[in-house]
Amino acid sequence: MRAAVLVEAGKPLVVCDDVEIAEPKAGQVRVKVKHCGICHSDLSIVDGVFPAPMPVVLGHEAAGIVDAVGPDVAGLAPGDHVVLTPLAPCGSCYFCVRGEPGVCVNSGSITTNALPDGSTGLSRGGNVVFRGVGLGAFGEYVLTQASGAVKIPHDVPLDVACVIGCAVQTGVGAVFNTARVEPGATVLVMGLGGIGLSIVQGAVLAGAARIIAADPLPARRTAASMFGATDVLDPNETDVVARAQALTGVGVDYAFDAVGRSSLIEDGLRATRSGGTTVCVGAAPIDQNITIAPAALFTITEKKLLGCTLGSCNSLREIPRLIALWQSGRLDLASLVTARRPLAEIDAAMDDLRAGKGIRTVLDMAA
């Protein structure tokens, strides 16, 4: 199949047509990828911020059509339209049965860049190729566990539905599942890319009374206002923590770091009220640490700091719910997609992301 392969961090991706993909084994499906969004986590691996085994096919925000199913697969058949998820829930592990799908045993696939059994189903010239960030969708086909492909109605456009796979699932899920924001709450969102703007939308859906959104890029602040933010701040001109405290009187109920930066997590801890919650949504570089000082003050103020993987979502439940919200007009997916490019232009798309141009670029795998 044709795919974009990262051979070495810091180098351009290689678009080639000689990547081999296996037939689906028991419990697996193969999906023909139609569209795939580009996420900052992909860029972090390309730029060497996150280590990953090489060579690797990245891409984890995708939608497509089922091509083949392996033995023991129920509920999916060739021709079904699906949204793919980088964290295919097993449904039966210690964590899943306790309602914690974000730390399902299958979540390790995001960091191992392999299927749970250690295989990848991808090769090139007889050598293993890894499936990046739990999926590997910068190619014409994906091999995944059946629970990693969630069936959607045929009339849902796949170029819009694909952003649910990561950005929307993560952002809205962080509000609904991780933080559990309640009606009337006050919220601070730091970083307004695809995930941050999805957090804004999730906060609106949750009934938050005040949604403060911060980003240095004017176009993203404008988008946040369109999506429902009540206050937008330029962190280069405004002390976000002080302003959030002034707007609320006591500090926000919930703060979300949608960038993945330890300094923003610490800002969130300072911006929240006593008893407030800070959620780490973006994936910070592995060499960054969080400092909580003084620890005694954190204790007596009863503040909370939560990690969040893929919005703490069970994708089998979350993706249909998000599709239903989109169908009812309560969730805007199309406005998150600000550019479309063919796979051959993937490096240009990565450059756009580095420059903060647009919100989400979606690759058209057939173009």
C-alpha positions in Angstrom: 0.0 0.0 0.0 0.9 3.7 -0.3 1.9 5.3 3.0 4.0 8.1 4.5 6.8 6.5 6.5 9.0 8.3 9.0 12.4 6.7 8.8 14.3 9.1 11.0 13.2 11.8 13.5 13.9 15.3 12.2 13.8 14.2 8.6 10.9 14.5 6.0 8.5 11.7 5.8 8.9 9.3 2.8 5.7 8.7 0.8 6.2 5.3 -0.8 4.0 2.5 -2.3 5.8 -0.6 -1.0 4.5 -0.9 2.6 2.9 -4.3 3.1 -0.1 -4.8 5.3 -1.2 -8.2 6.7 -4.5 -9.9 6.5 -6.6 -9.4 9.6 -6.2 -12.1 12.3 -8.9 -13.2 14.8 -10.6 -10.2 16.3 -9.0 -7.8 13.8 -10.3 -5.7 10.9 -8.6 -4.0 8.0 -9.9 -0.6 7.0 -9.4 1.4 3.9 -8.5 4.9 5.2 -10.3 7.7 3.4 -9.3 10.7 5.5 -6.8 11.3 8.4 -6.3 14.4 10.5 -2.8 15.6 11.5 -2.4 15.9 15.3 0.4 17.6 17.3 1.3 14.2 18.7 2.3 13.1 15.2 4.4 16.2 14.8 6.1 15.6 18.1 7.3 12.2 16.9 8.4 13.7 13.5 10.4 16.4 15.3 11.9 14.0 17.8 10.1 15.5 20.9 8.5 12.1 21.6 10.7 9.0 21.0 9.3 6.3 18.9 10.7 3.2 17.1 11.5 3.6 13.4 10.4 3.2 10.7 6.9 4.2 11.6 3.6 5.1 9.9 2.0 7.8 12.0 -1.5 9.1 11.9 -4.2 8.3 14.5 -7.2 10.5 13.7 -8.9 8.7 10.8 -12.1 7.4 9.2 -12.6 4.9 6.5 -14.4 1.9 5.1 -14.0 -1.7 6.4 -12.1 -3.7 3.8 -11.8 -7.1 5.5 -12.6 -8.8 8.8 -10.8 -11.6 10.6 -12.4 -14.5 12.3 -14.5 -13.9 15.5 -15.5 -10.4 14.5 -19.1 -9.5 15.1 -20.9 -6.3 14.3 -18.6 -5.2 11.4 -18.5 -6.2 7.8 -16.8 -5.0 4.6 -18.3 -1.8 3.4 -19.1 -0.4 6.8 -18.1 3.2 7.5 -16.1 3.6 10.6 -14.2 6.1 12.7 -10.9 4.7 14.0 -9.6 5.2 17.5 -6.0 5.0 18.7 -7.1 3.3 21.9 -9.2 0.3 21.1 -10.9 -0.7 24.4 -10.7 -4.3 25.4 -13.8 -4.0 27.7 -12.7 -6.7 30.1 -9.4 -5.7 31.8 -9.1 -4.5 35.4 -9.4 -0.8 34.3 -12.2 -1.2 31.7 -14.5 -3.0 34.1 -14.0 -0.1 36.6 -15.0 2.5 34.1 -11.4 3.7 33.4 -11.0 3.0 29.6 -8.3 5.7 29.2 -5.9 3.3 31.0 -7.1 0.1 29.4 -4.3 -2.4 29.0 -4.6 -1.7 25.2 -3.5 2.0 25.9 0.1 0.7 25.8 -0.2 0.4 22.0 0.0 4.2 21.9 3.5 4.2 23.2 4.7 0.8 21.9 3.5 1.7 18.4 2.4 -2.0 18.0 -0.7 -4.0 18.4 -1.3 -5.5 21.9 0.2 -8.8 20.8 3.4 -7.0 19.9 3.0 -7.3 16.1 2.3 -4.4 13.8 0.9 -6.0 10.7 3.2 -3.7 8.6 6.4 -4.3 6.9 8.6 -2.9 4.1 11.3 -4.9 2.3 10.9 -7.7 4.9 11.5 -5.4 7.8 9.0 -4.4 10.5 7.3 -1.0 10.2 5.6 0.3 13.3 2.0 1.7 13.6 2.4 5.1 15.2 0.4 6.4 18.2 -1.8 3.3 18.4 -3.0 3.3 14.8 -0.8 4.2 11.8 -3.3 5.8 9.5 -1.0 7.9 7.2 -1.5 5.1 4.7 -4.2 3.6 2.5 -5.1 0.9 4.9 -5.0 0.3 8.7 -5.0 -3.0 10.6 -6.7 -2.7 14.0 -8.6 -4.6 16.6 -12.3 -4.7 15.9 -13.1 -2.5 18.9 -10.8 0.2 17.3 -13.2 0.7 14.4 -16.5 2.2 15.4 -19.4 1.9 12.9 -21.1 5.2 11.9 -24.0 6.0 9.5 -23.1 6.1 5.8 -24.4 9.6 5.5 -21.8 11.0 7.9 -19.0 12.6 5.8 -15.8 10.8 6.5 -13.6 13.9 6.0 -15.5 15.5 8.9 -16.0 12.5 11.0 -12.2 11.7 11.2 -11.5 14.5 13.6 -13.6 12.7 16.2 -10.9 10.0 16.4 -8.5 12.2 18.4 -9.2 15.9 18.7 -12.9 15.9 19.5 -12.9 12.6 21.4 -10.0 13.9 23.5 -11.3 17.5 24.0 -15.0 16.8 24.7 -14.2 13.7 26.6 -11.8 15.6 28.9 -14.8 17.8 29.9 -17.4 15.0 30.1 -15.4 12.1 31.4 -12.2 13.3 33.1 -13.3 16.5 34.7 -17.0 15.9 34.7 -17.8 19.6 34.4 -21.2 20.5 35.8 -23.7 23.2 34.6 -22.8 26.7 35.8 -19.1 25.9 36.2 -16.2 28.2 35.2 -13.6 26.8 32.9 -10.2 27.9 31.6 -8.8 26.4 28.4 -5.1 27.1 27.6 -4.3 26.3 24.0 -6.8 26.5 21.2 -5.8 24.0 18.5 -8.2 21.2 17.6 -8.2 19.7 21.1 -8.5 23.0 22.9 -11.4 24.1 20.7 -13.1 20.8 21.3 -12.7 21.4 25.1 -14.4 24.7 24.5 -17.3 23.0 22.7 -17.4 20.3 25.4 -17.7 23.0 28.1 -20.6 24.6 26.2 -22.3 21.3 26.0 -21.8 20.7 29.7 -23.4 24.1 30.5 -20.4 25.9 31.8 -21.3 29.5 32.7 -17.9 31.1 31.9 -15.4 29.7 29.4 -12.1 31.6 29.4 -9.9 30.6 26.4 -6.2 31.6 25.9 -4.0 31.3 22.9 -1.3 33.6 21.3 -2.8 33.2 17.8 -5.6 35.7 17.0 -7.3 33.4 14.5 -7.6 30.7 17.2 -9.0 33.2 19.7 -11.6 34.2 17.1 -12.5 30.6 16.6 -12.9 30.0 20.3 -15.4 32.9 20.5 -17.3 31.3 17.6 -17.4 28.0 19.4 -18.7 29.6 22.6 -15.9 31.0 24.7 -17.1 33.9 26.8 -13.7 35.5 27.3 -10.6 35.2 25.1 -7.1 36.1 26.2 -3.7 36.7 24.5 -1.1 35.2 26.9 1.5 37.4 25.4 -0.3 40.5 26.6 -2.4 39.3 29.6 -1.5 37.5 32.8 -3.9 34.6 32.2 -3.8 33.4 35.8 -4.5 36.8 37.2 -7.2 37.5 34.7 -8.9 34.2 35.3 -8.9 34.9 39.0 -10.3 38.4 38.5 -13.1 37.2 36.2 -14.3 34.6 38.6 -13.4 36.2 41.9 -12.1 33.0 43.4 -10.4 31.2 40.5 -11.9 28.8 37.9 -13.5 25.6 38.8 -11.7 23.7 36.0 -8.5 24.5 34.1 -7.3 22.5 31.0 -3.8 22.4 29.5 -4.5 21.6 25.8 -1.0 22.2 24.7 1.2 19.8 26.7 3.5 22.1 28.6 4.4 21.8 32.2 4.3 25.6 32.8 0.7 25.7 31.6 -0.2 22.8 34.0 1.3 24.9 36.8 -0.6 27.9 35.6 -3.8 25.8 35.8 -3.0 24.9 39.4 -2.6 28.6 40.2 -5.7 29.7 38.3 -8.1 27.2 39.9 -10.0 28.0 43.1 -9.6 26.0 46.3 -11.1 22.6 45.5 -10.7 23.2 41.8 -9.4 20.8 39.2 -6.6 21.0 36.6 -6.6 18.5 33.7 -3.5 17.6 31.8 -4.9 17.0 28.3 -1.9 17.8 26.0 1.0 15.5 26.0 4.0 17.3 27.4 7.6 16.5 26.3 9.0 13.7 28.4 11.8 16.0 29.7 9.4 18.4 31.4 8.4 18.0 35.0 5.5 19.5 37.1 6.5 21.4 40.3 3.8 21.7 43.0 5.1 24.1 45.6 4.5 24.4 48.4 3.1 20.9 48.6 1.3 21.7 51.9 -0.7 24.5 50.3 -1.8 22.1 47.5 -3.0 19.8 50.3 -4.9 22.2 52.4 -6.6 23.9 49.4 -7.8 20.5 48.2 -6.9 21.2 44.6 -6.9 18.3 42.1 -4.6 17.4 39.3 -5.8 14.9 36.7 -4.2 13.1 33.8 -6.2 12.5 30.7 -5.6 10.0 27.8 -8.0 10.4 24.8 -10.6 12.1 27.0 -10.9 9.1 29.3 -13.2 7.7 26.5 -14.6 4.3 25.8 -14.6 4.9 22.1 -17.4 2.4 21.5 -19.7 4.7 23.5 -18.1 8.1 22.9 -17.9 8.1 19.1 -21.6 7.3 18.6 -22.5 10.0 21.2 -20.4 12.6 19.4 -21.9 11.7 16.1 -25.3 12.1 17.6 -24.4 15.5 19.0 -23.1 16.5 15.5 -26.3 15.3 13.9 -28.4 17.3 16.2 -26.4 20.5 15.4 -25.0 20.8 18.9 -21.4 19.9 18.0 -19.5 21.6 15.1 -17.0 19.3 13.4 -16.7 20.9 10.0 -15.3 24.2 11.4 -12.3 22.4 13.0 -11.1 21.3 9.5 -9.4 24.3 8.0 -7.3 22.6 5.3 -7.4 19.5 3.2 -4.3 18.1 1.4 -3.3 14.9 -0.5 -0.9 12.5 1.2 1.9 13.7 -1.1 1.8 17.1 0.7 2.1 15.7 4.2 5.4 17.5 4.9 3.8 20.8 3.9 0.9 20.0 6.3 3.4 19.4 9.1 5.0 22.8 8.4 1.5 24.4 8.7 1.1 22.8 12.1 4.5 23.9 13.2 3.6 27.5 12.2 0.2 27.3 13.9 -1.6 27.8 10.6 -5.2 26.8 10.7 -6.8 24.3 13.2 -6.9 20.9 11.6 -5.4 19.7 8.3 -7.1 16.5 7.0 -5.3 14.3 4.5 -7.3 12.9 1.6 -5.9 9.4 1.1 -7.4 9.1 -2.4 -6.1 12.4 -3.8 
